[in-house]
Amino acid sequence: MSSAVEPRAAGTPGTPDPPAPSGRGLGGVAARGAAVTLAGQGARILLQLASVVVLARLLSPYEYGLMAVGLIVVGIGEVVRDLGLTTAAIRAPELTRHQRDGLFWVSTAAGLVLAAVAVGAAGLVADAFSQAELVPVVQALALTFVLNGLAAQYRAGLTRDLRFGAVAGTDLLAQAVALAVAVAAAAGGAGHWALVAQQLTVGAVGLVAVVALARWVPGRPRRGAGLGPLLRFGGGLTGTHVVYYVGNNLDSMALGLWAGPTALGVYSRGFQLLMTPLNQLRTPATTVAVPVLSRLQDDQERFGAYLRRGQQALGIPVVVALALAAGAADPLVDLLLGDRWQAVTPVLALLAVAGSAQTLSFVGFWVYLSRGLSGALLRYTTVALALKAVCIAAGVPFGVVGVAAGYAGAALLEWPLSLWWLSRTTVVPVRALLLGALRITAGAALAGGTCAAVTLLTADWPAPGRLAAGLVAGLAAYALCAAHPAVRADLAGVVAWGRQVVGSGR
């Protein structure tokens, strides 16, 4: 679908944005938004996989590991730079023109400050990881703070207006141009600088695209614009996001500090091959779900129904796909990355387990965001971080595979913990979510186990044949699950949801 959506007028300064659709109209907008975002993310995932496949044959594990360290450090700053204001702007019931202007200047100033801090602290980062080459890498990546700070409120405005086609289009364009730049640079012998160029290109192209689509020129900042509630919400959410980011990157930090860039490069390929595409699916799901749930929060029945439907629509295809990826990890790595990346195989299988558990618990994150429970989310995330730290610390002595196992173990423990914690914080259909997740898990385990058995039995086959045989056998095994009435009902719900998405998107 085209991203050339007709822009909405910015509105009169000091007046709130027009209300979003409600009732059936809101459901139609959500369905169309889901169609656009899923189509866009499907294309983006293909680009991501193309990037992994092509660049893995041009760059070494050490070069990937060096870049991974730089991205970890810069990523923490990026979370702080956002200040939670993107989410605050998206979920605010009303947002005046003056508030939007003020948020733009706050985001821009934060980007400039963080860029200066990153440039000055690059030497300390290099010393911590014992890699002098990190100094220019971190300093170059600091420019992303400025680019993303400028783009943040333009992007938030597009999302708030439910212009999902515009958001998906800008993401896809930025990724495509950045991939072309990276491949050209890597082929020319630029090494890890090809990856730096890729990151900066994403930010630059994305900024130009959202500015062109929004057609909004920020006014000067004004006193008394009413930023207080937005800043307070964003501040609470920032703490949560920092903790969440650190928790998600403890594994990479541990490998970078104790095992060096080469080990981290191997681990990062597993993440790029599996977890990054997974995040590309979860992020647009959140983009669609949070605005809708925010408007349904006063109708508990509809809120719960939408939440259950969201879990099924996201969980069934994603968790089954991850189970098949785990079962076919060996031929998959051989086919996509090549012989010198075989160390990625066990990492990929373990990360698939982790991704499945995270996907099943992800709907809880939607609840926290849509109901503004940033404080409760911060407390839960802190506890989950402590649990993850213990699991990863236990795996560090065993190297790359040990860290991947620790990461997977933590994700499996966090899933039931998240449901229990959420039930003590707000009203959610915990029993329905738990039963639905168990049905998804059982079917996926059958499919993944069958796939793994077939790939082992065909070990002497070429990689494409092993992969095809394993996937066919796994899908056939999953088809047997449809004999259970509850599973049939779940699948029918997903199919009906898909038809609604396609039909509403026409």
C-alpha positions as CSV (number, residue, x, y, z in Angstrom):
1,M,0.0,0.0,0.0
2,S,1.1,3.5,-0.7
3,S,2.5,5.6,2.2
4,A,1.4,8.8,0.4
5,V,-1.4,9.4,2.9
6,E,-3.1,12.8,2.6
7,P,-1.7,14.9,5.5
8,R,-4.0,16.2,8.1
9,A,-4.0,19.9,8.9
10,A,-1.9,20.8,11.9
11,G,-4.8,22.5,13.7
12,T,-5.1,25.9,15.4
13,P,-2.4,26.7,17.9
14,G,-3.6,26.0,21.5
15,T,-6.4,23.7,20.4
16,P,-6.5,19.9,20.7
17,D,-6.3,17.6,17.8
18,P,-9.6,16.3,16.5
19,P,-10.8,13.2,18.2
20,A,-9.9,9.8,16.7
21,P,-12.6,7.5,15.4
22,S,-14.5,5.5,17.9
23,G,-16.7,2.4,18.0
24,R,-16.8,0.6,14.7
25,G,-14.9,3.4,13.0
26,L,-12.0,2.8,15.3
27,G,-12.1,-0.9,14.7
28,G,-11.9,-0.2,10.9
29,V,-9.0,2.2,11.3
30,A,-7.2,-0.3,13.5
31,A,-7.7,-3.1,10.9
32,R,-6.5,-0.9,8.1
33,G,-3.5,0.2,10.2
34,A,-2.7,-3.4,10.9
35,A,-2.9,-4.2,7.2
36,V,-0.5,-1.4,6.3
37,T,1.9,-2.0,9.1
38,L,2.1,-5.8,8.6
39,A,2.7,-5.3,4.8
40,G,5.4,-2.7,5.5
41,Q,7.0,-4.8,8.2
42,G,6.9,-7.9,6.0
43,A,9.0,-5.9,3.4
44,R,11.2,-4.6,6.1
45,I,11.9,-8.1,7.5
46,L,12.9,-9.2,4.0
47,L,15.3,-6.3,3.8
48,Q,16.7,-7.1,7.2
49,L,17.3,-10.7,6.2
50,A,18.9,-9.6,2.9
51,S,21.2,-7.4,5.0
52,V,22.2,-10.3,7.2
53,V,22.8,-12.7,4.3
54,V,24.7,-10.3,2.1
55,L,26.8,-8.5,4.8
56,A,27.7,-11.7,6.6
57,R,29.6,-12.7,3.5
58,L,31.4,-9.3,3.3
59,L,32.3,-8.7,7.0
60,S,33.9,-10.7,9.8
61,P,32.5,-11.6,13.2
62,Y,35.1,-9.1,14.8
63,E,33.7,-6.2,12.7
64,Y,30.2,-7.1,13.6
65,G,31.1,-7.4,17.2
66,L,32.9,-4.0,17.3
67,M,29.8,-2.3,15.8
68,A,27.5,-4.2,18.3
69,V,29.4,-2.7,21.2
70,G,29.0,0.8,19.8
71,L,25.3,0.2,19.3
72,I,24.8,-1.0,22.8
73,V,26.3,2.1,24.3
74,V,24.6,4.5,21.9
75,G,21.3,2.6,22.3
76,I,21.2,3.4,26.1
77,G,21.7,7.1,25.2
78,E,18.9,6.9,22.6
79,V,16.5,5.6,25.2
80,V,17.4,8.6,27.5
81,R,17.2,11.0,24.5
82,D,13.6,10.0,23.8
83,L,12.6,10.9,27.4
84,G,9.4,8.8,26.9
85,L,7.9,11.8,25.0
86,T,7.1,9.8,21.8
87,T,4.8,7.5,23.8
88,A,3.5,10.4,25.8
89,A,2.5,12.3,22.6
90,I,0.9,9.2,21.0
91,R,-1.3,8.2,24.0
92,A,-2.3,11.7,25.2
93,P,-6.1,12.1,25.0
94,E,-5.6,15.6,23.6
95,L,-2.5,17.3,22.3
96,T,-2.5,21.0,21.5
97,R,-0.3,22.6,18.8
98,H,1.7,24.4,21.6
99,Q,2.3,21.1,23.4
100,R,3.5,19.5,20.1
101,D,5.8,22.4,19.5
102,G,7.2,22.2,23.0
103,L,7.8,18.5,22.7
104,F,9.7,19.0,19.5
105,W,12.1,21.4,21.1
106,V,12.6,19.3,24.2
107,S,13.4,16.2,22.0
108,T,15.7,18.2,19.8
109,A,17.6,19.7,22.8
110,A,17.9,16.2,24.3
111,G,19.4,14.9,21.1
112,L,22.0,17.6,21.0
113,V,23.0,17.2,24.6
114,L,23.3,13.4,24.3
115,A,25.4,13.7,21.1
116,A,27.8,16.0,23.0
117,V,28.0,13.6,25.9
118,A,28.6,10.6,23.6
119,V,31.5,12.4,21.8
120,G,33.1,13.3,25.1
121,A,32.6,9.8,26.7
122,A,33.8,7.8,23.7
123,G,37.3,7.3,25.2
124,L,35.8,5.9,28.4
125,V,33.7,3.4,26.4
126,A,36.8,2.3,24.5
127,D,38.7,1.8,27.8
128,A,35.9,-0.2,29.4
129,F,35.8,-2.6,26.4
130,S,39.5,-2.5,25.8
131,Q,38.9,-1.5,22.2
132,A,40.6,1.7,21.0
133,E,38.7,1.5,17.7
134,L,35.5,2.2,19.5
135,V,36.4,5.9,20.0
136,P,35.6,7.1,16.4
137,V,32.8,4.6,16.1
138,V,30.9,6.0,19.1
139,Q,31.6,9.5,18.1
140,A,30.2,9.0,14.6
141,L,27.1,7.2,16.0
142,A,26.5,10.1,18.3
143,L,25.0,11.9,15.2
144,T,22.0,9.5,15.5
145,F,20.9,11.3,18.7
146,V,20.5,14.6,16.7
147,L,18.7,12.9,13.8
148,N,16.3,11.0,15.9
149,G,15.7,13.9,18.2
150,L,14.6,16.0,15.3
151,A,12.4,13.3,13.8
152,A,10.8,12.0,17.1
153,Q,7.7,14.3,17.2
154,Y,7.1,14.2,13.5
155,R,7.0,10.4,13.7
156,A,4.8,10.5,16.8
157,G,2.4,12.8,15.0
158,L,2.0,10.4,12.1
159,T,1.4,7.6,14.6
160,R,-1.0,9.6,16.7
161,D,-3.0,10.4,13.5
162,L,-3.2,6.7,12.8
163,R,-1.2,7.3,9.5
164,F,0.3,3.8,9.7
165,G,1.0,3.8,6.0
166,A,3.2,6.8,6.3
167,V,5.1,5.3,9.2
168,A,5.6,2.0,7.4
169,G,6.7,3.7,4.2
170,T,9.3,5.9,5.9
171,D,10.8,2.9,7.8
172,L,11.0,0.8,4.6
173,L,12.6,3.6,2.5
174,A,15.2,4.3,5.2
175,Q,16.1,0.6,5.6
176,A,16.4,0.1,1.8
177,V,18.6,3.1,1.2
178,A,20.8,2.2,4.2
179,L,21.2,-1.4,3.1
180,A,22.4,-0.2,-0.4
181,V,24.9,2.2,1.3
182,A,26.2,-0.5,3.6
183,V,26.6,-3.1,0.9
184,A,28.5,-0.7,-1.3
185,A,30.7,0.4,1.5
186,A,31.5,-3.2,2.6
187,A,32.2,-4.3,-0.9
188,G,34.6,-1.4,-1.1
189,G,36.5,-2.6,1.9
190,A,35.2,-0.2,4.5
191,G,34.9,-2.9,7.2
192,H,32.9,-1.9,10.3
193,W,32.4,1.6,8.9
194,A,30.0,0.1,6.4
195,L,27.8,-0.7,9.4
196,V,28.2,2.8,10.9
197,A,27.2,4.3,7.5
198,Q,24.1,2.1,7.5
199,Q,23.0,3.4,10.9
200,L,23.5,7.0,10.0
201,T,21.7,6.6,6.7
202,V,18.6,5.1,8.4
203,G,18.4,8.2,10.7
204,A,19.0,10.7,7.9
205,V,16.6,9.3,5.4
206,G,14.0,8.7,8.0
207,L,14.2,12.3,9.2
208,V,13.8,13.7,5.7
209,A,10.8,11.4,5.0
210,V,8.8,12.1,8.1
211,V,9.3,15.9,7.7
212,A,8.1,15.7,4.1
213,L,5.0,13.7,5.0
214,A,4.1,15.7,8.1
215,R,4.3,19.1,6.5
216,W,4.4,20.7,9.9
217,V,6.8,23.5,10.9
218,P,7.3,23.7,14.7
219,G,6.5,27.0,16.3
220,R,8.7,28.6,18.9
221,P,8.5,27.2,22.4
222,R,6.0,28.9,24.8
223,R,5.7,29.1,28.5
224,G,2.6,27.6,29.9
225,A,2.1,25.2,27.0
226,G,1.0,22.4,29.3
227,L,4.0,20.1,29.0
228,G,4.0,19.2,32.7
229,P,1.8,16.0,32.5
230,L,3.5,14.8,29.3
231,L,7.0,15.3,30.8
232,R,6.0,13.6,34.0
233,F,4.6,10.6,32.2
234,G,7.6,10.5,29.9
235,G,10.0,10.7,32.8
236,G,8.5,7.7,34.5
237,L,8.5,5.8,31.2
238,T,12.1,6.7,30.5
239,G,13.2,4.9,33.7
240,T,11.3,1.8,32.5
241,H,12.8,2.0,29.0
242,V,16.3,2.4,30.3
243,V,15.9,-0.6,32.6
244,Y,14.2,-2.6,29.8
245,Y,17.0,-1.7,27.3
246,V,19.7,-2.7,29.7
247,G,17.9,-5.9,30.5
248,N,17.6,-6.7,26.8
249,N,21.3,-6.1,26.2
250,L,22.8,-7.6,29.3
251,D,23.8,-10.6,27.2
252,S,25.6,-8.6,24.6
253,M,27.2,-6.4,27.3
254,A,28.5,-9.5,29.1
255,L,30.0,-11.0,26.0
256,G,31.5,-7.7,24.9
257,L,33.2,-7.2,28.3
258,W,34.3,-10.8,29.0
259,A,34.7,-12.5,25.6
260,G,35.5,-9.7,23.2
261,P,34.1,-8.5,19.8
262,T,34.5,-11.8,17.9
263,A,32.3,-13.7,20.3
264,L,29.8,-10.8,20.4
265,G,29.8,-10.8,16.6
266,V,28.7,-14.4,16.5
267,Y,26.0,-13.8,19.0
268,S,24.8,-10.6,17.3
269,R,24.3,-12.6,14.0
270,G,21.9,-14.9,15.8
271,F,20.1,-11.8,17.1
272,Q,20.1,-10.1,13.7
273,L,18.8,-13.3,12.0
274,L,16.0,-14.0,14.5
275,M,15.3,-11.4,17.2
276,T,15.6,-8.3,15.1
277,P,12.9,-9.4,12.6
278,L,10.8,-10.5,15.6
279,N,11.1,-7.0,17.0
280,Q,10.1,-5.6,13.7
281,L,6.8,-7.5,14.1
282,R,6.2,-6.6,17.7
283,T,6.9,-2.9,17.2
284,P,4.1,-2.3,14.6
285,A,1.8,-4.4,16.6
286,T,2.4,-2.1,19.5
287,T,2.0,0.9,17.2
288,V,-1.5,-0.3,16.2
289,A,-2.6,-1.8,19.5
290,V,-1.7,1.0,22.0
291,P,-3.8,3.8,20.4
292,V,-6.8,1.5,20.1
293,L,-6.5,0.1,23.7
294,S,-6.1,3.6,25.0
295,R,-9.5,4.5,23.6
296,L,-11.1,1.2,24.8
297,Q,-9.8,1.3,28.4
298,D,-13.2,2.4,29.8
299,D,-14.9,-0.6,28.2
300,Q,-13.4,-3.5,30.0
301,E,-15.2,-6.2,27.9
302,R,-14.0,-4.8,24.6
303,F,-10.6,-4.1,26.0
304,G,-10.2,-7.7,27.1
305,A,-11.5,-9.1,23.8
306,Y,-9.1,-6.9,21.8
307,L,-6.3,-8.0,24.1
308,R,-7.1,-11.7,23.6
309,R,-7.4,-11.3,19.9
310,G,-4.1,-9.5,19.7
311,Q,-2.4,-12.3,21.6
312,Q,-3.7,-14.9,19.2
313,A,-3.0,-12.8,16.0
314,L,0.6,-12.1,17.1
315,G,1.3,-15.3,19.0
316,I,0.2,-18.1,16.8
317,P,2.1,-17.2,13.6
318,V,5.2,-15.8,15.4
319,V,5.7,-18.6,18.0
320,V,5.1,-21.3,15.5
321,A,7.6,-19.7,13.1
322,L,10.1,-19.4,15.9
323,A,9.6,-23.1,16.8
324,L,10.3,-24.1,13.3
325,A,13.4,-21.8,13.2
326,A,14.7,-23.6,16.3
327,G,14.1,-27.0,14.8
328,A,15.8,-26.1,11.5
329,A,18.6,-23.9,13.0
330,D,21.4,-25.9,11.5
331,P,20.4,-25.9,7.8
332,L,19.0,-22.4,8.2
333,V,22.4,-20.9,9.4
334,D,24.3,-22.9,6.7
335,L,22.0,-21.6,4.0
336,L,21.8,-18.0,5.1
337,L,25.2,-17.2,6.6
338,G,27.6,-19.8,5.2
339,D,30.1,-22.2,6.7
340,R,32.1,-19.8,8.8
341,W,29.1,-18.9,10.9
342,Q,28.1,-22.4,12.1
343,A,28.7,-21.2,15.7
344,V,25.5,-19.3,15.4
345,T,23.4,-22.5,15.2
346,P,22.9,-23.2,18.9
347,V,22.5,-19.5,19.6
348,L,19.7,-19.2,17.0
349,A,17.8,-22.2,18.5
350,L,18.0,-20.8,22.1
351,L,17.0,-17.3,21.0
352,A,14.0,-18.8,19.3
353,V,12.9,-20.2,22.6
354,A,13.4,-16.8,24.3
355,G,11.6,-15.0,21.5
356,S,8.6,-17.3,21.9
357,A,8.3,-16.6,25.6
358,Q,8.7,-12.8,25.1
359,T,6.0,-12.8,22.4
360,L,3.5,-14.5,24.6
361,S,4.0,-12.0,27.4
362,F,4.2,-8.9,25.1
363,V,0.5,-8.1,25.4
364,G,1.1,-7.1,29.0
365,F,3.4,-4.3,27.7
366,W,0.4,-3.0,25.7
367,V,-1.7,-2.9,28.8
368,Y,0.9,-0.9,30.8
369,L,1.3,1.7,28.0
370,S,-2.3,2.1,27.1
371,R,-3.4,2.6,30.7
372,G,-0.5,4.9,31.6
373,L,0.9,2.5,34.2
374,S,4.5,3.6,33.8
375,G,5.3,3.3,37.5
376,A,4.1,-0.2,37.7
377,L,5.9,-1.1,34.5
378,L,9.1,0.3,35.9
379,R,8.8,-1.8,39.0
380,Y,8.1,-5.0,37.1
381,T,10.9,-4.4,34.6
382,T,13.4,-3.8,37.4
383,V,12.5,-7.2,38.9
384,A,12.7,-8.9,35.5
385,L,16.0,-7.3,34.9
386,A,17.4,-8.7,38.1
387,L,16.2,-12.1,37.2
388,K,17.8,-11.8,33.7
389,A,21.1,-10.6,35.2
390,V,21.3,-13.7,37.4
391,C,20.5,-16.1,34.5
392,I,23.0,-14.5,32.2
393,A,25.7,-14.3,34.8
394,A,25.3,-18.0,35.3
395,G,25.8,-18.6,31.6
396,V,28.8,-16.3,31.0
397,P,31.4,-18.9,32.0
398,F,30.1,-21.1,29.2
399,G,30.7,-18.6,26.5
400,V,28.3,-17.7,23.7
401,V,26.0,-20.7,24.1
402,G,25.9,-20.2,27.9
403,V,24.8,-16.6,27.5
404,A,22.1,-17.6,25.0
405,A,20.9,-20.3,27.4
406,G,20.8,-17.8,30.2
407,Y,18.8,-15.4,28.1
408,A,16.3,-18.1,27.1
409,G,15.9,-19.3,30.7
410,A,15.2,-15.8,31.9
411,A,12.5,-15.2,29.2
412,L,10.8,-18.5,30.2
413,L,10.7,-17.4,33.9
414,E,9.5,-13.9,33.0
415,W,6.4,-15.0,31.1
416,P,4.4,-16.3,34.1
417,L,5.9,-13.6,36.3
418,S,4.5,-10.9,33.9
419,L,1.0,-12.3,34.1
420,W,1.0,-12.5,37.9
421,W,2.4,-9.0,38.2
422,L,-0.1,-7.5,35.8
423,S,-3.0,-9.2,37.6
424,R,-2.0,-7.4,40.8
425,T,-1.8,-4.0,39.0
426,T,-4.9,-3.8,36.9
427,V,-7.9,-5.7,35.6
428,V,-6.9,-8.1,32.7
429,P,-8.3,-11.5,31.5
430,V,-5.4,-13.4,33.0
431,R,-6.9,-16.9,32.8
432,A,-7.9,-16.4,29.1
433,L,-4.5,-15.1,28.2
434,L,-2.8,-17.9,30.1
435,L,-4.9,-20.7,28.4
436,G,-4.5,-19.1,25.0
437,A,-0.7,-18.9,25.5
438,L,-0.5,-22.6,26.6
439,R,-2.4,-23.7,23.5
440,I,-0.1,-21.7,21.3
441,T,3.0,-23.1,23.0
442,A,1.8,-26.8,22.8
443,G,1.2,-26.6,19.1
444,A,4.5,-24.8,18.4
445,A,6.4,-27.3,20.5
446,L,5.0,-30.2,18.4
447,A,5.8,-28.4,15.2
448,G,9.4,-27.5,16.3
449,G,10.1,-30.9,17.7
450,T,9.0,-32.6,14.5
451,C,11.0,-30.2,12.4
452,A,14.2,-30.9,14.5
453,A,13.8,-34.6,14.2
454,V,13.5,-34.5,10.4
455,T,16.5,-32.2,10.0
456,L,18.5,-34.7,12.1
457,L,17.4,-37.6,10.1
458,T,18.4,-35.9,6.9
459,A,21.8,-34.7,8.1
460,D,23.6,-35.9,5.0
461,W,21.2,-33.9,2.7
462,P,22.1,-30.5,1.2
463,A,21.0,-27.5,3.4
464,P,18.1,-26.5,1.2
465,G,16.6,-30.0,1.2
466,R,17.0,-30.4,4.9
467,L,15.4,-27.1,5.5
468,A,12.4,-27.8,3.2
469,A,11.9,-31.3,4.7
470,G,12.0,-30.0,8.2
471,L,9.6,-27.2,7.6
472,V,7.1,-29.4,5.7
473,A,7.1,-32.0,8.5
474,G,6.8,-29.3,11.2
475,L,3.8,-27.7,9.5
476,A,2.1,-31.0,9.0
477,A,2.5,-31.8,12.7
478,Y,1.0,-28.5,13.6
479,A,-2.0,-29.1,11.3
480,L,-2.8,-32.1,13.6
481,C,-3.4,-29.6,16.4
482,A,-6.5,-28.4,14.6
483,A,-8.3,-31.5,15.8
484,H,-8.7,-29.8,19.2
485,P,-11.8,-27.5,19.3
486,A,-10.1,-24.8,21.2
487,V,-7.2,-24.6,18.8
488,R,-9.6,-24.5,15.9
489,A,-11.4,-21.6,17.5
490,D,-8.1,-19.8,17.9
491,L,-7.1,-20.4,14.3
492,A,-10.6,-19.3,13.1
493,G,-10.2,-16.1,15.1
494,V,-6.8,-15.4,13.6
495,V,-8.2,-16.1,10.1
496,A,-11.2,-13.9,10.7
497,W,-9.0,-11.1,12.0
498,G,-6.8,-11.5,8.9
499,R,-9.8,-11.2,6.6
500,Q,-11.0,-8.1,8.5
501,V,-7.5,-6.6,8.0
502,V,-7.4,-7.3,4.3
503,G,-11.1,-6.3,3.7
504,S,-10.7,-3.1,5.7
505,G,-7.5,-2.2,3.9
506,R,-9.1,-2.3,0.4
